[in-house]
Amino acid sequence: MVVISIALSLEGLESVFEAGNENVTDVLFPIAIVICAVFVLLGLGIYRRLSVGTEIRLNNEKDE
């Protein structure tokens, strides 16, 4: 997921700069790509935050 979010971010930023230099009205699709990258990162962060408790519990069971 990290690789996908990095690829989306780079592609979106590159497309925003290209569209901004050529035609400003074509910026909507690249901005949508950047917004998707933000949602992927937020989803990954939420997943990691919610899985911390499970990881701690599994490590405690493993130690016992």
N, C-alpha and C positions, 0 to 999 in steps of 0.2 A: 504494500500500500504506500510505503514511503517513496518508492521509486516512481509509482504512478503519480503521486502528488507532485513530486519534483518535475517530472516530465510535463504535466499539465501546467504547472506554474511557468516553466521556461517557455513552453509553446505559446501560452497566453500572453506573456510579456513581450515576446518577440512579435507576435501578431498585432498587439496593440501599437507598438512602435512603428511597424510597417504600415498599418492602416492609418495611423495618425499622420504620417508623412505624406501619404498618397491622397486619401479621401476620408475625411472625418466621419462621414455617414456610415462607413463600413466598420466602425469600431464596435458595434454591438455584439457581434459574434465573438471576437476576441475577449471582450469583457465578460461574456457568458462563460468562456473557458476559465478565466481567472476566478470567477465566482464558484465554479464547480471545484476548482482546486482548493479553494478556501473551505468548502463544505467537506471535501475529502479529508483535509487536515483536521477539521473540527470533529468529524466522525471518528478519526483515528485517536484523537486526544480523549474523547469521551469513552471510547472502548478501553483505552489504557487505564483511564481513571476508574472505570467500573471493574476492571479485572484485577486491580491491586489486592483487594480483599481476598479473592480466590487464590491468588498466588501466595499470599501470606499464610492462608489456612493450609494449603497443600504443603508448603515448606515446614510448617509446624507438625503436620501429620507425618511427614517424611522423617523428621528428627526424632519423633517418638518411636 
